[in-house]
Amino acid sequence: MKSEKENEKVNLDEMGVVIGVDSEVIEKVRSGGITHILVDINEDNQNMFLENVDGNLVLVTEELPDTFHGCYFYNGGEFPYAIKGVLEFLDLSSDDDHCLARIIDVDTEPGTRFNYQGAGKPIVEDPEGESCVWEVAFEVVPMLMEAKTYLMRWNPTISSFTEKDFEVCMENRVHGMFRMNWSIYEWQEARRGDFFYMMRTGDDKAGIVFSGQFLSDPYPADDWAGSSKRRMYVDMICYGVEPGATPQISLEKLQAAIPAKDWQKGHSGELLSEEITTQLDQIVESILGE
């Protein structure tokens, strides 16, 4: 799992875009005060965000327009373009700071509508115009400089989150990701942007099934098991998920690779040491890279 400290390992030319912002914006992204970065898509920046094949902007409309200019195409209020499939990060940069942020969702809205007058000519605003500047809001979660990693545990034989719930989440993934909340035992140091691995336990499918990041700081709520006590929870974005019953990394592989840790015992929301995290990250990267 890449932290902000590992920014140099992310190929921004392929996977991300650098966006200039105020330092206050960066701090609010880190704290959760800002969760969306709004960008106006226009002729100057379209190739940074939109799919481009052989020099042609990809349109995803049922019928192509007779003419269109750059990305100025209203399309009846439906976003007509394809966001780059490889676009995974925004590198938010100010004069004295920067923050790598993972894109977890994209919202689009038509902005200023106008009539296109030709290249180099001024825009003439018109609420009924067939052209517009599209506003694209990227929902992001920060890749923290000193992110921690937690091991969450899921036993489908006793959990309120059933095997069927997992299948529904898989079927409804957006950009390959889904959201949920989960109880966390060692919550005192956890915060938005920390990483986690989800380990399935209690049956013959035990092992790491997916990973992700916390979308919130811990918060109290009723016990998922129905008791009168309160538990601490975190909201999470789950990625690195592949369909199928086989875990990404089986319990047997974990035990063989990192025997110093007892993988079969522990609470959900266990803070992993830096040593164990590094070893686990290396195992994941080697297996998923095969």
Disulfide bonds with the S-S distance in Angstrom:
none
